[in-house]
Amino acid sequence: MPAPHQRTKELKTFSMQVVTPEHIKRDPKKMKLLYIVRELGAVSERALAHLLHLAKEEKGLDLGYNFVVLGGKPVSRELMEDIRALLYVGFLENDPRTRKLKVTSMGLEFMEKNPLPPEEIKDVISVVNELKPRISSIDAEVELAKEELTPRRRRRI
């Protein structure tokens, strides 16, 4: 037993469900999320949450995500978990410079091999294109915040 004044280190373990491409293929929410990110090109997580919240509240397009509005910003735990799963399998990537999500070449290849039926995705894409201008300001805000946090190098003369 350690002395009362000594510190001990504990190993903390947690269990997490392993996500495979097969899981993504069988989950229509994650597949639609891939199509949405592909349609947007590059999007921040915050702008994506706003888009899906607006789609649910204003357009009636419910992809199955529950949102809580905190400080005027919609937050969804399920959405963040799905984004993490798509990042984990390599279908999405988070650009470290712009902090935006993009579909990877592996994700595009996966979508080609496992396409969703056009009638299933047509409404989703039309709503995304309709709401895209409204979330562009949120994306710009995220970019500005990133620039403010990045220290600027001084020029040498």
N, C-alpha and C positions, 0 to 999 in steps of 0.2 A: 504494500500500500504506500503511495507516495506521501511525502511529508506535507503538512498542511500549507506550507508556503510555496510548494512547487506547482507549476501548471502542467496539466496533462492535455494531450490532444486527443480529440475524439474523431473517429471516422464516421461521417454521416452518409448514409446511403439513401437513395430514393429510387423508386421504380417508375419507369416510363414506358409507355407502349411503343414498340418499335413500328415505324411507318415504312412501308415498302411501296414501290410503284404500283403494285397490285392493289394495295389499300386505296391509293389515290384513284385508280381506275374505277373502283367500285363505289366511290363516294361522289355523288353528283354535285355536292356543294363545292368540293375542292376542284373538281373539273371546271365548273362554271367560273370559279375564282381565277383559274388559269386563263380562261378565255377573256375575262374582264381585264386582267393585267396585260395580256397580249394586245387587246384593243386599245388600251390607254398608252401603250409603249413603255413608259416609265412613270411610276407613281409612288408617292410617299405612303407609308402606312396610315398616317393621319388622313390624307386625302382619300384614300381607299375606303376608310371607315366612314367618312362623310358621304361619299358617293353611295355606298350601300345603305346608309341610314336614310338619305334623301330618296333613294329608289324605293325603300320600304314605306316611308311615311307619305311621300307625295305621289308616287307612281303606282303604289300597290304591288310592287315586285318584291316578294319576300323570299330570300334565299335561305332562310332558316337561322339567321343570326339575331340574337337578342342584344339590344343596345341599351346602354345607360348613358344619359347625358350628364357629364361632369364638367362644370365650368364652361358650358357651351360647346363642349367637344364630345361627340358620340364615341363611346368605348364599348367594345365587344370582346369578351374573353374568348368566345368560340372562334371569332375571326382571327384573333392573334394566334390561337392554337393551330388553325388551318394554315396560316401564313408560315408559322414555324415548321409545320410538317412539310410544306412545299419547299421551303429552304433546305430542310434536312435531306430530302431525297434529291436535291439538286435541280429541281424544275424552275425554281425562282432563285434570283441572286439579289443581294442588297449591295448596290454600288456604294463603296465606302466614301467616295468624294461627294456625291449628291444625296446620299441616303435614300435612294429611291429603289423600289422593287422593279425588276425586269425579268421577263421569261428568258431562261437560258436556251442554248441550242439544244441541249438534252430535253428540255421541256417542250420546245417546238416539235422535236422529233416524236416525243411521246404523244403529243396532241395529234400529229399526223397519223400515227398508228392506231390511236384510240379516239376517233372523233365522236363528238356528241351529235345526235340527230339535229339537222338544221332547224326543225320546228321547235326544238327544245331551247336552242340558243338564240334564235332570231329576236325574240322579245327582249332578252337580256342585253344583247348588243345594241338594239335601238334605244333602250333606256340609257345605257352607258353613253352613247354618242349624244343623246339629248342633254344629259347632265354634265358632260365633260367640261364645257365652258365655266360652269359654276364652281368646279373644284380646282381650276387652274390657279386661282388666287391662293388657295390653301397650300398648293405645291410651291408656289413662289414664296410664301411665308416660311415654309420649312427650309427652303434654300437660303433665304436671308438669315434665318436663325443659325444655320450651319456656318455661314460666312462670318457672322459675328463671333462665333466661338473659336474659329480658326485664327490663330495668331498670324499676323502678317510679318513677313521678313522685311527688315530694313534694307534699303539699297545702299550699297557701298559706292562711294564716289572715288 
